[in-house]
Amino acid sequence: MKYIPDGLRRLWHRMGSPRWFYETTGSWVPWLAASAALLLGVGTVWGLAYAPPDYLQGDSFRIIYIHVPAAYLAQAGYMLMAVCGVVLLVWRMKLADMVMATVAPVGAAFTFLALATGSIWGKPTWGTYWIWDARITSVLILLFLYLGIMGLRRAIERPEAAGRACAILAIVGVINIPIIKYSVDWWMTLHQPATFSVTSAPAMPPVMWIPLLLNVLGFNLLFAVSVIQGTRTEVLLRERRTRWVTDLCRQERA
């Protein structure tokens, strides 16, 4: 980082400080949580109760309001872990490992939710709960990658070594993300193409895609709240012997 201006370098290192993260993000959580609840409440009620049924799938399409955001965040969460892995290996920032440790179970939960809702959606659409479709199989591999990273962290006693091993696995496993994204284009699959595209207008009418957009935004905020809260807890656990955490605990008891 010798070619980066000193101001940006100091900001980069400050953002990687566990103490800075803990002290800065505490005020974010209530606002993010309230915004997530509002968006998810409006989007879900609108999508389930007021959006018209699909002309082919009928009311079964409504599971899209849960399935699509969950599937998106399953992939985005893994990408975040891979970025944290690079930061950890290159700059040795402890906060990156804390975020990576927090994202793994959250991302696994969203991946499981995507698989479960997709399976439920598949029964009336394809006539079966499960098929070894390229998209579905690659998402199942994504779940195994999440679980593998969680298991690897528990299997290695030294936290530094565990963090580096998880970072390497996260970076290597990121090759599965483009496979998930482009599987419907590369192979003949039952799974439909992406619902949203940045290069074309939505195929659905606004009354159907606006609540989906609200739920995508709401799920993003829910993911952010979960990761921030989990990372704050991880910071306290790992920094519990530092003076600033000791002083913080002392102030809370007073």
C-alpha positions in Angstrom: 0.0 0.0 0.0 3.0 2.3 -0.4 1.4 4.1 -3.4 -1.8 4.9 -1.5 -2.0 8.4 0.1 -1.4 8.5 3.9 -5.0 9.7 4.6 -6.6 6.7 2.8 -4.1 4.3 4.3 -5.0 5.5 7.8 -8.7 5.3 7.0 -8.2 1.7 5.7 -6.4 0.6 8.8 -9.0 2.3 11.1 -11.8 0.6 9.3 -10.1 -2.7 10.0 -10.0 -2.0 13.7 -12.3 -4.2 15.8 -12.7 -1.4 18.3 -13.7 1.1 15.6 -16.2 -1.3 14.1 -17.8 -2.0 17.5 -18.0 1.6 18.5 -19.2 2.8 15.1 -21.9 0.2 14.2 -23.8 0.1 17.4 -26.0 3.0 16.4 -26.7 1.5 13.0 -28.5 -1.6 14.1 -31.9 -0.1 15.3 -32.3 1.9 12.1 -31.3 -1.0 9.9 -33.6 -3.4 11.8 -36.5 -1.0 11.6 -36.0 -0.4 7.9 -35.8 -4.2 7.3 -39.0 -4.9 9.2 -40.8 -2.1 7.3 -39.6 -3.3 3.8 -40.2 -7.0 4.5 -43.7 -6.3 6.0 -44.8 -4.2 3.1 -43.2 -6.4 0.4 -44.4 -9.7 1.9 -48.0 -8.6 2.5 -48.2 -7.0 -1.0 -46.7 -10.0 -2.7 -48.7 -12.7 -0.9 -52.0 -10.9 -0.6 -52.3 -8.3 -3.4 -50.1 -9.2 -6.3 -52.1 -11.1 -9.0 -51.4 -14.8 -9.6 -49.0 -15.7 -12.4 -50.7 -16.6 -15.7 -48.9 -20.0 -15.8 -48.0 -20.9 -12.2 -50.9 -19.4 -10.4 -50.5 -18.7 -6.7 -47.5 -21.0 -6.4 -45.3 -18.3 -7.9 -45.6 -16.2 -4.7 -42.8 -18.2 -3.0 -40.6 -16.1 -5.3 -40.8 -13.3 -2.7 -38.8 -15.4 -0.3 -36.8 -17.6 -2.7 -35.2 -14.9 -4.8 -33.9 -12.7 -2.0 -32.6 -15.8 -0.1 -30.8 -17.2 -3.2 -29.3 -13.8 -4.0 -27.9 -13.4 -0.4 -26.7 -17.0 -0.3 -24.3 -16.0 -3.2 -23.6 -12.5 -2.0 -22.7 -13.8 1.5 -20.1 -16.2 0.1 -18.6 -13.4 -2.1 -18.3 -11.3 1.1 -16.4 -14.2 2.8 -14.1 -14.5 -0.2 -13.3 -10.7 0.0 -12.7 -11.0 3.7 -10.4 -13.9 3.0 -8.3 -11.9 0.7 -8.1 -9.0 3.2 -7.1 -11.4 5.9 -4.4 -13.1 3.9 -3.0 -9.9 2.4 -3.4 -7.3 5.2 -3.7 -9.6 8.2 -6.8 -7.7 9.5 -8.4 -9.4 12.4 -11.8 -7.8 11.7 -11.9 -9.5 8.3 -11.6 -12.9 10.0 -14.3 -11.9 12.5 -16.7 -10.9 9.7 -15.9 -14.1 7.8 -16.7 -16.2 10.9 -20.0 -14.4 11.3 -21.1 -14.6 7.7 -20.6 -18.4 7.4 -23.7 -19.5 9.5 -25.8 -16.6 8.2 -25.0 -17.4 4.6 -25.6 -21.1 5.3 -29.1 -20.3 6.7 -30.0 -18.2 3.6 -28.7 -21.0 1.3 -30.8 -23.6 3.1 -33.8 -21.3 2.9 -33.2 -20.9 -0.9 -33.0 -24.6 -1.3 -36.0 -25.3 0.8 -38.2 -22.7 -0.9 -37.0 -23.8 -4.3 -37.9 -27.4 -3.5 -41.4 -26.3 -2.4 -41.8 -24.3 -5.5 -40.5 -27.1 -7.7 -43.3 -29.5 -6.7 -46.2 -27.7 -8.4 -44.0 -26.4 -11.2 -41.9 -29.4 -12.1 -43.8 -32.2 -10.4 -41.0 -33.0 -8.0 -39.4 -31.6 -4.9 -35.8 -32.3 -6.1 -34.0 -32.9 -9.3 -30.3 -32.8 -9.9 -30.6 -29.7 -12.0 -27.3 -27.7 -12.6 -28.6 -24.7 -10.7 -29.9 -26.6 -7.8 -26.9 -28.9 -7.5 -24.5 -25.9 -7.6 -26.5 -24.2 -4.8 -26.3 -27.4 -2.8 -22.5 -27.3 -3.3 -22.6 -23.8 -2.0 -24.3 -25.0 1.2 -21.6 -27.6 1.6 -18.9 -25.0 1.2 -20.5 -22.9 4.0 -20.7 -25.9 6.2 -17.2 -26.9 5.3 -15.8 -23.5 6.3 -17.7 -23.6 9.6 -16.4 -27.2 10.3 -12.9 -26.2 9.3 -12.8 -23.4 11.8 -14.0 -25.6 14.6 -11.5 -28.4 13.7 -8.4 -26.1 13.9 -7.5 -25.1 17.5 -5.3 -22.1 16.7 -7.5 -19.1 15.7 -4.9 -17.6 13.4 -4.4 -20.9 11.5 -8.1 -21.5 11.4 -8.7 -18.1 9.9 -6.1 -18.6 7.2 -7.4 -22.0 6.3 -11.0 -20.7 6.0 -9.9 -17.8 3.9 -8.2 -20.1 1.4 -11.3 -22.3 1.2 -13.5 -19.3 0.8 -11.4 -17.9 -2.0 -11.1 -21.3 -3.8 -14.8 -22.0 -3.4 -15.8 -18.7 -5.0 -15.4 -20.4 -8.4 -18.8 -21.9 -7.7 -20.6 -18.5 -7.8 -20.3 -18.0 -11.6 -21.3 -21.6 -12.0 -24.5 -20.9 -10.1 -25.2 -17.7 -12.0 -24.6 -19.0 -15.5 -25.7 -22.6 -15.1 -29.1 -21.9 -16.7 -27.2 -20.5 -19.7 -24.5 -23.1 -20.0 -26.6 -26.2 -19.6 -30.1 -27.3 -20.3 -31.8 -26.9 -17.0 -35.4 -26.9 -15.6 -34.6 -23.8 -13.6 -35.9 -20.5 -15.0 -33.5 -17.7 -15.9 -32.9 -14.8 -13.5 -36.0 -12.9 -12.5 -34.2 -9.5 -12.5 -31.6 -8.3 -15.0 -29.7 -5.0 -15.0 -29.7 -5.0 -18.8 -33.4 -5.5 -19.5 -36.7 -4.4 -18.1 -38.6 -6.8 -15.7 -40.8 -9.3 -17.5 -43.4 -9.0 -14.7 -45.8 -6.1 -14.3 -44.9 -3.5 -11.6 -47.6 -4.8 -9.2 -45.6 -8.1 -9.1 -42.0 -7.0 -9.2 -42.2 -3.9 -6.9 -43.0 -6.1 -3.8 -40.1 -8.4 -4.9 -37.8 -5.5 -5.0 -38.9 -4.4 -1.5 -38.3 -7.9 -0.2 -34.8 -8.0 -1.8 -33.9 -4.7 -0.1 -35.4 -5.9 3.2 -33.5 -9.2 3.1 -30.3 -7.2 2.4 -30.9 -5.1 5.5 -31.8 -8.2 7.5 -28.5 -9.8 6.4 -26.6 -6.6 7.3 -28.2 -6.6 10.8 -27.3 -10.2 11.4 -23.7 -9.8 10.2 -23.2 -6.6 12.2 -24.6 -8.0 15.4 -22.8 -11.3 15.0 -19.5 -9.5 14.3 -19.9 -7.2 17.3 -20.4 -10.3 19.5 -17.3 -11.9 17.8 -15.3 -8.7 18.6 -16.2 -8.8 22.3 -15.3 -12.5 22.5 -11.9 -12.2 20.8 -11.0 -8.8 22.4 -12.3 -9.7 25.9 -8.8 -9.4 27.4 -8.1 -6.0 25.9 -8.3 -2.9 28.0 -11.1 -1.2 26.0 -13.4 -4.2 26.3 -12.6 -4.4 30.1 -13.4 -0.8 30.5 -16.6 -1.2 28.4 -17.8 -4.0 30.6 -17.0 -2.0 33.7 -19.1 0.9 32.5 -22.0 -1.3 31.7 -22.0 -2.8 35.2 -21.9 0.7 36.8 
